């Protein structure tokens, strides 16, 4: 077989959330399968793909700036991702882009690449010879990977435009998900991070119909999927889980050690009135009861949540309700965003818009309030022996994560005598100290 000396080369910039990361991985895998080389620099690429985020104004601005930079540095740019679904904003700002697609659009992106940078011919490229790993191209470290189980969302939260960008809920076939997970584990992945817009709604769109995993009938339902993934012998971490009653079914799997005792539950607020304006579930007492019930079944459960401060019309009393909720819930991990208007969101029309300074002040106050709670929760772990997964090793020891720590958004565990550990290795350690977000430990 005759090979062309210089394969066409594509640069890739990916912005946004883990769901966008998965979209990027799919496109990169298809590029490599077709013989395209990947470049880490603008000047080393024949064209550049920019995978954008368009959720909030700051993300839109960052995406547009990145597109402009790619045009300046390279000149040939294809745009994909959520910003591409927001009307003609990309072409209006950057008319010289070659093509624009929305999110979850690998076929459309590849068609644009083929048009502007033709692939190698069959006698120059063989996908069975080229080095594309069975699990595809991944943007995460080798020992963990995001596993997207559905696309889109059926909710219509007033501050969010995800359904208009990514459409309604579409659940992936359960057999397809498990097969992808098996390939990842075979390639050395030690942790699967389950992501979607609404993980707990998995299967609702297909009425939980029966699928097949290795020839066995299995329902398209979150608990059944979790049970199958729990058989793979790796960490399975659940993200973006609404507090529906069906989530209760996951707790026995956590208690049995099949999946991690970790739930990422985006609650957003605690005031019933604000939650109603957000078009979110609003019974906070039921949420507190559910959290208490979960911790009865799994005492070492870690709950992460995110909140929004300064939503239109939020009073000081309603913000105080949110602080009181944090005291009652004692969540281990909390993130917070000051409300930001999103073009196309219905919340923009609500009365009582607050100044940015007030929104930001409340965000800072909430995070300072939560620091005391998080520190108390971490102090309870001093003296415990826990399992950790190593992310990095340097002169000061190993940087690892426990079951309570998702990569990049939660804390870490510093193993001060872990110099001989290896990245991607599990280790057993004893917790010796903590600060506001992180633990310190030594090998057990």
Secondary structure as the mmCIF struct_conf table of DSSP 4:
data_model
#
loop_
_struct_conf.conf_type_id
_struct_conf.id
_struct_conf.beg_label_comp_id
_struct_conf.beg_label_asym_id
_struct_conf.beg_label_seq_id
_struct_conf.end_label_comp_id
_struct_conf.end_label_asym_id
_struct_conf.end_label_seq_id
BEND BEND1 UNK A 5 UNK A 6
STRN STRN1 UNK A 9 UNK A 14
BEND BEND2 UNK A 16 UNK A 16
HELX_RH_AL_P HELX_RH_AL_P1 UNK A 18 UNK A 33
TURN_TY1_P TURN_TY1_P1 UNK A 34 UNK A 35
STRN STRN2 UNK A 37 UNK A 39
BEND BEND3 UNK A 40 UNK A 42
TURN_TY1_P TURN_TY1_P2 UNK A 43 UNK A 44
BEND BEND4 UNK A 46 UNK A 46
STRN STRN3 UNK A 47 UNK A 52
BEND BEND5 UNK A 55 UNK A 56
HELX_RH_AL_P HELX_RH_AL_P2 UNK A 57 UNK A 73
TURN_TY1_P TURN_TY1_P3 UNK A 74 UNK A 74
BEND BEND6 UNK A 75 UNK A 75
STRN STRN4 UNK A 77 UNK A 81
HELX_RH_3T_P HELX_RH_3T_P1 UNK A 82 UNK A 85
BEND BEND7 UNK A 86 UNK A 86
TURN_TY1_P TURN_TY1_P4 UNK A 87 UNK A 88
HELX_RH_AL_P HELX_RH_AL_P3 UNK A 89 UNK A 93
TURN_TY1_P TURN_TY1_P5 UNK A 95 UNK A 96
BEND BEND8 UNK A 98 UNK A 98
STRN STRN5 UNK A 99 UNK A 100
BEND BEND9 UNK A 103 UNK A 104
HELX_RH_AL_P HELX_RH_AL_P4 UNK A 106 UNK A 116
BEND BEND10 UNK A 117 UNK A 117
HELX_LH_PP_P HELX_LH_PP_P1 UNK A 118 UNK A 121
TURN_TY1_P TURN_TY1_P6 UNK A 122 UNK A 124
TURN_TY1_P TURN_TY1_P7 UNK A 127 UNK A 129
BEND BEND11 UNK A 130 UNK A 130
TURN_TY1_P TURN_TY1_P8 UNK A 134 UNK A 135
BEND BEND12 UNK A 139 UNK A 140
TURN_TY1_P TURN_TY1_P9 UNK A 142 UNK A 143
STRN STRN6 UNK A 144 UNK A 148
STRN STRN7 UNK A 150 UNK A 151
BEND BEND13 UNK A 154 UNK A 154
TURN_TY1_P TURN_TY1_P10 UNK A 158 UNK A 159
HELX_RH_AL_P HELX_RH_AL_P5 UNK A 162 UNK A 166
BEND BEND14 UNK A 168 UNK A 168
STRN STRN8 UNK A 170 UNK A 171
HELX_LH_PP_P HELX_LH_PP_P2 UNK A 172 UNK A 173
HELX_RH_AL_P HELX_RH_AL_P6 UNK A 174 UNK A 186
TURN_TY1_P TURN_TY1_P11 UNK A 187 UNK A 188
STRN STRN9 UNK A 191 UNK A 195
BEND BEND15 UNK A 197 UNK A 197
HELX_RH_3T_P HELX_RH_3T_P2 UNK A 199 UNK A 201
TURN_TY1_P TURN_TY1_P12 UNK A 202 UNK A 203
HELX_RH_3T_P HELX_RH_3T_P3 UNK A 204 UNK A 206
TURN_TY1_P TURN_TY1_P13 UNK A 207 UNK A 208
STRN STRN10 UNK A 210 UNK A 213
TURN_TY1_P TURN_TY1_P14 UNK A 214 UNK A 215
STRN STRN11 UNK A 216 UNK A 219
BEND BEND16 UNK A 220 UNK A 221
HELX_RH_AL_P HELX_RH_AL_P7 UNK A 222 UNK A 229
HELX_RH_3T_P HELX_RH_3T_P4 UNK A 230 UNK A 232
BEND BEND17 UNK A 233 UNK A 234
STRN STRN12 UNK A 235 UNK A 238
BEND BEND18 UNK A 240 UNK A 240
HELX_RH_3T_P HELX_RH_3T_P5 UNK A 245 UNK A 247
HELX_RH_AL_P HELX_RH_AL_P8 UNK A 248 UNK A 255
TURN_TY1_P TURN_TY1_P15 UNK A 256 UNK A 257
BEND BEND19 UNK A 258 UNK A 259
BEND BEND20 UNK A 261 UNK A 261
STRN STRN13 UNK A 262 UNK A 264
STRN STRN14 UNK A 268 UNK A 268
HELX_RH_AL_P HELX_RH_AL_P9 UNK A 272 UNK A 278
TURN_TY1_P TURN_TY1_P16 UNK A 279 UNK A 279
BEND BEND21 UNK A 280 UNK A 280
HELX_RH_AL_P HELX_RH_AL_P10 UNK A 284 UNK A 297
TURN_TY1_P TURN_TY1_P17 UNK A 299 UNK A 300
STRN STRN15 UNK A 302 UNK A 309
BEND BEND22 UNK A 310 UNK A 310
TURN_TY1_P TURN_TY1_P18 UNK A 312 UNK A 313
HELX_RH_AL_P HELX_RH_AL_P11 UNK A 316 UNK A 329
BEND BEND23 UNK A 332 UNK A 332
STRN STRN16 UNK A 333 UNK A 338
TURN_TY1_P TURN_TY1_P19 UNK A 343 UNK A 344
HELX_RH_3T_P HELX_RH_3T_P6 UNK A 346 UNK A 349
BEND BEND24 UNK A 351 UNK A 351
HELX_LH_PP_P HELX_LH_PP_P3 UNK A 353 UNK A 355
HELX_RH_AL_P HELX_RH_AL_P12 UNK A 356 UNK A 379
TURN_TY1_P TURN_TY1_P20 UNK A 380 UNK A 383
STRN STRN17 UNK A 385 UNK A 394
TURN_TY1_P TURN_TY1_P21 UNK A 395 UNK A 396
STRN STRN18 UNK A 397 UNK A 401
TURN_TY1_P TURN_TY1_P22 UNK A 403 UNK A 404
TURN_TY1_P TURN_TY1_P23 UNK A 407 UNK A 409
BEND BEND25 UNK A 410 UNK A 410
STRN STRN19 UNK A 413 UNK A 415
TURN_TY1_P TURN_TY1_P24 UNK A 416 UNK A 417
TURN_TY1_P TURN_TY1_P25 UNK A 419 UNK A 420
TURN_TY1_P TURN_TY1_P26 UNK A 423 UNK A 424
STRN STRN20 UNK A 426 UNK A 434
BEND BEND26 UNK A 436 UNK A 437
STRN STRN21 UNK A 439 UNK A 443
#
